[in-house]
Amino acid sequence: MQEINFKKIIEIGKTIEPNFLIEANQYDYYEILFEYFSGRGNTLDNKKGLLISGNVGTGKTLSMQIMQRIFGLKIISSRHLIREFLQSKLNGMDVLDLYGRKSFNTNPAGNIDVKKPINICFDDLGLEEVNAQMYGNKQNILAEILLDRYEQFRNHGMKTFATTNLKAKDIEDLYGNRVRDRMREMMNYLQLEGTSKRK
């Protein structure tokens, strides 16, 4: 297991955002985040994913991009996912399945390997167009995906990560109580404090 190295984290952060610095009140956050992804520490439940919340511009996305460089992690913009759904030449259900119930690596024979779920971070959850059209009906795409991933979390240990500016009540308003309740079960909650780094 790797020991946390704040200097290394800052170096990696600067390759993404040249002005990156860890604010004084963010060191604990980065330590908890690093310990979680390295599989050590007992602050968070390693069987669950993460919901990272914080104000606009505090560095939530950047922190996950840093973890992506160190540990490997699939990150997808929630807004881009909806565009993919709307513009896809695939059946809309295929896009839902790609990020939801069929989000698994394949074995050498090309079949889904349920022992190898794909852990995805949905960046900027809540900024996407919530109601997209599918077969003429309005569909909350991320809600459907999160519900599918919840089932795979229960059955196969699939982890889901998300960054958001939303508060719990906002999440419930956008995605419904059912989704919010399942997110509580399948995700650790982590708050990133700080001020906006955008100039």
Secondary structure, DSSP 8 states (H G I E B T S, - for coil): -----HHHHHHHHHHHSTT----GGGHHHHHHHHHHHHT--SSS-TTSEEEEE--TTSSHHHHHHHHHHHH--EEEEHHHHHHHHHH-SS-HHHHHHHHTTT-EEE-TTS-EEEEEE--EEEETTT-S-SEEEETTEEEEHHHHHHHHHHHHHHHH---EEEEES--HHHHHHHH-HHHHHHHHHHEEEEE--------
